[in-house]
Amino acid sequence: MSKIAIVTDSTAYLSRETIDKYRITVVPLSVIFGNQAYREGEEIGYEEFYRKLKESDVLPTTSQPSVGDFVKAYERLAREYDEAISIHLSSGISGTYQAARQAADLVENFTVHLVDSEITCAPQALMAEKAAQLAEEGKTAGEIVAYLEELKRANRAYFVVDDLSHLHRGGRLNAAQLLVGSMLRIKPVLHFVDKKIVPFEKIRTKKKAKARIMELLAEEAKSGQPFPVTVVHANAEEEALAWRDEVQEHYPHLHVQVAYIGPVIGTHVGEGTLGLTWNTHPSLA
């Protein structure tokens, strides 16, 4: 039986418990304040990042792992495993997936199966965790990758940001979308389409935006099938917990949890961002 390693990057924001339990390798992205770069999850954590964000005069930037970072990780894993499945944040918003692909071609006698999650945060974490579980169960790499492609198609993620300028500055939203949103003080509901972040609907207030996301969830929850739901937040824990309780009260058959948006994604969406993600794949019921 082939021994399969699972690799992801830091924007999955996996818990330390999950990383340790499944021996998942996490390759970190970095957040940069001025001239100082910090590896996410290793040199800067969630709380410290948002504290620095408040104190800093200059907004941070981010950088993807180098090809060399991935080569090192794959070469280390090659000493213990036969192959790896490497799952990364959407190639439409970061070059991380491309760096991993280049590295995979440079490592000899070790097969790396690349998976573009086409998303980030909690849905990416779900894919990494499920891959690790299937590897433990003895599934082949081909079977796991095929399952992850199915899981990807069942991912849903909608979020609302407080300030569109972060997404525009990072090149994740075009100038026209920024202008319209800022002029009308719109709180657009955003989602991923073709690997990129785009507006789903333009809504005037955060409260109405959240209500609209709840309507989208209701459409799928009415089937009665249980599925996992995650409220994600960028340093807005109180609001996220309240939203979790609201979802759980309306839909007791769903599995609802809360997860944070860490430094790298937080840099691009800004503090106060809230989102709701879920996955309706039958295997998760």
C-alpha positions in Angstrom: 0.0 0.0 0.0 1.4 3.4 -1.0 2.1 5.8 1.9 0.6 9.2 1.1 1.5 12.5 2.6 -1.0 15.4 2.8 0.3 18.9 2.2 -1.6 22.2 2.3 -0.7 25.8 2.9 -1.3 28.1 5.9 -4.4 29.8 4.4 -6.4 26.6 5.3 -6.1 27.8 8.9 -6.1 24.2 10.2 -6.1 23.7 13.9 -2.9 22.5 15.5 -4.9 19.5 16.7 -5.9 18.5 13.1 -2.3 19.1 11.8 -0.8 16.9 14.5 -3.5 14.2 14.3 -3.1 13.6 10.6 0.5 14.7 10.3 -0.4 17.3 7.6 2.5 19.3 6.2 1.6 23.0 6.1 3.7 25.3 3.9 3.3 28.9 5.1 2.6 32.1 3.2 4.0 35.3 4.7 2.6 38.6 5.7 4.8 41.7 5.5 4.7 44.8 7.7 7.2 47.3 6.3 10.4 45.4 5.8 9.6 42.6 8.1 8.1 39.4 6.8 6.4 36.9 9.1 5.6 33.3 8.2 1.9 32.8 8.9 1.2 30.4 11.7 4.9 30.1 12.6 6.1 33.6 13.2 2.8 35.5 13.5 -0.5 34.2 14.7 -4.1 35.4 14.4 -4.3 37.6 17.5 -0.9 39.2 17.0 -1.6 40.0 13.4 -4.9 41.9 14.1 -3.1 43.7 16.9 -0.3 44.8 14.6 -2.9 45.8 11.9 -4.4 48.2 14.4 -1.1 49.6 15.4 0.6 49.8 12.0 0.5 53.0 9.9 1.3 51.0 6.8 -1.1 48.3 5.6 0.7 44.9 5.3 1.3 43.0 2.1 1.6 39.2 1.5 3.8 36.8 -0.3 3.4 33.2 -1.4 5.9 30.4 -0.5 8.9 30.1 -2.8 9.4 27.2 -5.1 12.3 26.3 -2.8 10.0 26.2 0.2 7.9 23.5 -1.5 11.0 21.6 -2.8 12.3 21.4 0.8 8.9 20.1 2.1 8.5 17.5 -0.7 12.1 16.3 -0.4 11.7 15.8 3.4 8.4 13.9 2.8 10.0 11.8 0.1 12.2 10.2 2.8 9.1 8.8 4.6 6.3 8.7 2.0 5.8 7.3 -1.5 3.7 10.2 -2.8 1.9 13.3 -1.7 -1.4 15.2 -2.3 -0.8 18.9 -2.2 -4.0 21.1 -1.7 -3.7 24.8 -2.1 -5.7 28.1 -2.1 -7.2 29.2 -5.3 -4.8 29.8 -8.1 -7.0 32.7 -9.1 -5.9 34.7 -6.1 -2.4 33.5 -5.4 0.6 32.0 -7.1 1.0 29.4 -4.4 -0.5 26.5 -6.5 1.9 27.4 -9.4 4.9 27.4 -7.0 3.9 24.0 -5.7 3.5 22.7 -9.3 7.0 23.9 -10.3 8.5 22.4 -7.1 6.8 19.0 -7.8 8.6 18.8 -11.2 11.9 19.4 -9.5 11.7 16.6 -6.9 12.9 13.3 -8.3 11.4 9.9 -7.5 8.4 11.4 -5.6 5.0 11.9 -7.2 3.1 15.0 -6.0 -0.6 15.2 -7.0 -1.6 18.9 -7.1 -5.1 20.0 -6.2 -6.3 23.6 -6.7 -9.0 24.1 -4.0 -10.3 27.1 -6.1 -11.1 28.6 -2.7 -9.4 29.2 0.7 -9.9 29.1 4.5 -12.5 26.6 5.9 -13.4 24.9 2.6 -9.7 24.3 1.9 -9.3 23.0 5.4 -12.2 20.6 4.9 -10.5 19.2 1.7 -7.1 18.7 3.5 -8.7 17.0 6.5 -10.8 14.7 4.3 -7.8 13.8 2.2 -5.9 12.9 5.3 -8.7 10.7 6.6 -8.9 8.9 3.2 -5.2 8.4 3.1 -5.4 6.8 6.6 -8.2 4.5 5.3 -5.8 3.2 2.6 -7.4 4.9 -0.4 -5.2 5.4 -3.4 -4.0 8.9 -4.4 -6.2 8.7 -7.5 -9.3 7.9 -5.5 -8.5 10.7 -3.0 -7.9 13.3 -5.8 -11.2 12.3 -7.5 -13.1 12.6 -4.3 -11.5 16.1 -3.7 -12.7 17.2 -7.1 -16.3 16.1 -6.1 -16.0 17.9 -2.8 -14.8 21.1 -4.5 -17.9 21.2 -6.6 -20.1 21.0 -3.5 -18.3 23.9 -1.7 -20.3 27.1 -1.1 -18.8 30.3 0.3 -20.3 33.7 0.6 -18.9 36.6 2.5 -19.3 40.3 3.2 -16.5 42.7 3.8 -16.5 45.9 5.7 -14.1 47.8 3.4 -13.6 46.9 -0.3 -10.3 48.9 -0.5 -8.3 45.9 0.9 -9.5 43.6 -1.9 -8.8 46.3 -4.6 -5.4 47.1 -3.3 -4.4 43.5 -3.4 -5.7 43.2 -7.0 -8.6 40.9 -6.0 -11.3 43.4 -7.1 -11.2 45.7 -10.1 -11.4 49.5 -9.9 -15.0 49.7 -11.3 -16.3 47.3 -8.6 -14.5 49.4 -5.9 -15.8 52.7 -7.2 -19.4 51.5 -7.3 -19.2 49.8 -4.0 -17.6 52.7 -2.2 -19.8 55.5 -3.7 -23.0 53.7 -2.6 -21.5 52.4 0.6 -22.5 49.0 -0.6 -21.7 45.8 1.3 -21.6 43.3 -1.5 -21.9 39.6 -1.0 -18.8 38.1 -2.5 -18.1 34.6 -3.7 -15.6 32.6 -5.8 -16.3 32.1 -9.5 -13.7 30.5 -11.8 -11.2 30.7 -8.9 -11.6 34.4 -8.4 -13.4 36.6 -5.9 -16.3 38.4 -7.5 -19.5 40.2 -6.3 -22.5 37.9 -6.0 -25.0 40.7 -5.3 -24.8 44.3 -4.3 -26.5 45.0 -1.0 -26.7 48.2 1.0 -26.0 47.0 4.6 -24.1 44.3 6.4 -27.3 43.1 8.1 -29.1 42.7 4.7 -26.1 41.0 3.2 -26.0 38.4 6.0 -29.8 37.9 5.6 -29.3 37.2 1.9 -26.6 34.7 2.7 -29.0 33.0 5.1 -31.5 32.8 2.2 -28.9 31.0 0.1 -28.2 28.6 2.9 -32.0 28.0 3.5 -32.4 26.9 -0.1 -30.0 24.0 0.5 -30.9 23.3 4.1 -34.6 22.6 3.3 -33.6 19.2 1.9 -33.2 18.1 5.5 -29.8 16.5 4.7 -27.2 17.3 7.4 -24.0 19.0 6.1 -21.2 21.1 7.7 -21.5 24.8 7.9 -18.7 27.2 9.0 -18.9 30.8 10.0 -15.6 32.5 9.2 -14.5 35.8 10.5 -11.7 38.3 10.5 -11.4 39.3 14.1 -15.1 39.5 14.6 -15.6 36.6 16.9 -18.6 37.9 18.8 -20.5 38.5 15.6 -19.4 35.1 14.3 -20.6 33.3 17.4 -24.0 35.0 17.3 -24.3 34.1 13.6 -23.4 30.5 14.4 -26.1 30.4 17.1 -28.7 31.8 14.7 -27.9 29.2 12.0 -28.0 26.4 14.5 -31.3 27.6 15.9 -32.9 27.7 12.5 -31.3 24.5 11.2 -30.6 22.1 14.1 -29.8 19.3 11.6 -26.7 21.1 10.3 -23.2 20.9 11.9 -22.2 24.5 12.5 -18.8 25.7 13.7 -16.7 28.9 13.7 -13.3 29.4 12.1 -11.1 32.4 11.8 -9.6 34.2 8.8 -5.9 34.5 9.5 -3.2 37.0 8.6 -2.7 36.4 4.8 -6.4 36.3 3.8 -7.2 38.9 6.5 -4.8 41.3 4.8 -6.8 41.1 1.6 -10.4 41.1 3.0 -9.8 43.4 6.0 -10.9 43.2 9.6 -14.5 42.6 10.3 -15.2 40.4 7.3 -17.8 37.7 7.9 -18.6 34.7 5.8 -20.7 31.5 5.7 -19.3 28.4 4.0 -20.9 25.0 3.6 -20.5 21.8 1.7 -23.4 19.6 0.6 -21.5 16.5 -0.6 -23.5 13.4 0.6 -20.4 11.8 2.2 -20.4 14.7 4.8 -24.0 14.0 6.1 
